[in-house]
């Protein structure tokens, strides 16, 4: 690397001032907008002298802070730790041992792209990830730091192999397993789970509606008072609104999928997985092979029709539910999924899978919970208002088969090395875990299950826990004992 | 070279269900009962004071509801105590508990992140402590073994630490 010494304290690129400035402005804007709206309402006079004056002062203040942030920001390495010094007025020194570094990501937002730099993000197992961010670096230097950190963090393993291994690993050009083109992106957008988005939208609009209810009632009262015609009027507009909403949602999903997944390239080999994507904000994520905890795929009816599955590669993270530390491929064809799986679970084909199904009791349980119980409520309501009977019958007709199908879809498969958990009928999903990646196993059994000889089994991994419902007690114990045996005799490290 | 690679059948695996678990100290049960009864007394006294000043309930109503709950909780605690237990094997430690909701977790030594000994105020009164064992598998996979004497708890912790660094 030409004239770049990571052992001396280094500043980032000068244009970093710009990047930091815009970061601060964006953060400040959120606050300002909400204050302005709450304080003055929408009719506030934004052109007044006081307002523009204070905004100008605020901007100058932010610029000064950005310059100070830039001036006080240093990064370097000492021994086996990466160090960041920062602070505007105070001073802070963060030191991260190489071994604690999970991943080093390079990303680029619009501003960074305009200024020709990239951001470097160092992810540790801890929760304060945002703090280890270098806002602006030339791309080659960022790459250099990234490869330096990744190399040294697994130093103790590589050292024994020596130079030869390093040479080969740098000369091999990684070949992308898959790339998505524009039609793929449109398809992804169109096959998004629109019902979920619609529900989300409804919740937001509903929230706003209650806030501004008074304005609305004035408007709607006029219509409602307009006696006979309002019924027709409303059914027509309502159906139009619903259709328009769905078209809008589909369009938004397409735009979002293009923004997020444009130029997606996915690499998958012995070194791990890597994903690049994004139109305006180019992001790059990678997970080294040994950090991968499990692979999960899911799909929905629309995606199934075009033959896509959504694949998620999960790594160990301290925040279990944080999907940010996972890599998501929105559209993966069966063949590609097969290749990913055979890459990480080479043992998958080596021995026969044995199936452990959820026992019939689960069907009763789910049918009762989701069909019989609501139906009873509807019948009680139907006593007062007969329409509820019809709703109740319709509910049972839909919920009963769904519950039974769902219960039947719950299957645990296991061979000697790999465990696979399937669930879901309309929205099927499947999780693949190597036995040696498990942290521990939990056996759960309530009083009813004990009488019926059933039990739940929970597989705890460093990337989340997965529950298998209503297994036969003996089979559950069998998997439990075998799992413990596999974890305890594992030669490979789980991370 | 001494190399063995025998076929392995499921029945030959060590079976956790056929092992006798180590029961917790009797003091633990007394501690729980003391805790519940003192909480009960506080609740009953406040309920009596409340019903004295308000005319909504007869004086005996709230205390009898609370007493009913106490009886139920005591039964669950006493029966549950017989089920609670832990066992140390060569390569893992297991804990089981729960009468109505039974649960058993085994943590292999090569998956332990760290351990700690904790002691609450009631536990201090009875000279008891619990050992908490953390893994990377999230909060519900961690185990906490209560009802050990203070020295037992520290010994157990040391023992686990030694084994977990050996197996790491």
Boltz contact constraints between the chains, C-beta under 6 A:
constraints:
  - contact:
      token1: [A, 320]
      token2: [B, 138]
      max_distance: 6.0
  - contact:
      token1: [A, 439]
      token2: [B, 111]
      max_distance: 6.0
  - contact:
      token1: [A, 439]
      token2: [B, 135]
      max_distance: 6.0
  - contact:
      token1: [A, 439]
      token2: [B, 136]
      max_distance: 6.0
  - contact:
      token1: [A, 439]
      token2: [B, 137]
      max_distance: 6.0
  - contact:
      token1: [A, 439]
      token2: [B, 141]
      max_distance: 6.0
  - contact:
      token1: [A, 440]
      token2: [B, 106]
      max_distance: 6.0
  - contact:
      token1: [A, 440]
      token2: [B, 107]
      max_distance: 6.0
  - contact:
      token1: [A, 440]
      token2: [B, 135]
      max_distance: 6.0
  - contact:
      token1: [A, 440]
      token2: [B, 137]
      max_distance: 6.0
  - contact:
      token1: [A, 440]
      token2: [B, 141]
      max_distance: 6.0
  - contact:
      token1: [A, 442]
      token2: [B, 105]
      max_distance: 6.0
  - contact:
      token1: [A, 443]
      token2: [B, 104]
      max_distance: 6.0
  - contact:
      token1: [A, 444]
      token2: [B, 103]
      max_distance: 6.0
  - contact:
      token1: [A, 445]
      token2: [B, 102]
      max_distance: 6.0
  - contact:
      token1: [A, 446]
      token2: [B, 101]
      max_distance: 6.0
  - contact:
      token1: [A, 447]
      token2: [B, 100]
      max_distance: 6.0
  - contact:
      token1: [A, 460]
      token2: [B, 137]
      max_distance: 6.0
  - contact:
      token1: [A, 460]
      token2: [B, 141]
      max_distance: 6.0
  - contact:
      token1: [A, 462]
      token2: [B, 136]
      max_distance: 6.0
  - contact:
      token1: [A, 465]
      token2: [B, 138]
      max_distance: 6.0
  - contact:
      token1: [A, 477]
      token2: [B, 17]
      max_distance: 6.0
  - contact:
      token1: [A, 478]
      token2: [B, 10]
      max_distance: 6.0
  - contact:
      token1: [A, 481]
      token2: [B, 13]
      max_distance: 6.0
  - contact:
      token1: [A, 481]
      token2: [B, 15]
      max_distance: 6.0
  - contact:
      token1: [A, 484]
      token2: [B, 106]
      max_distance: 6.0
  - contact:
      token1: [A, 485]
      token2: [B, 13]
      max_distance: 6.0
  - contact:
      token1: [A, 487]
      token2: [B, 108]
      max_distance: 6.0
  - contact:
      token1: [A, 488]
      token2: [B, 91]
      max_distance: 6.0
  - contact:
      token1: [A, 488]
      token2: [B, 108]
      max_distance: 6.0
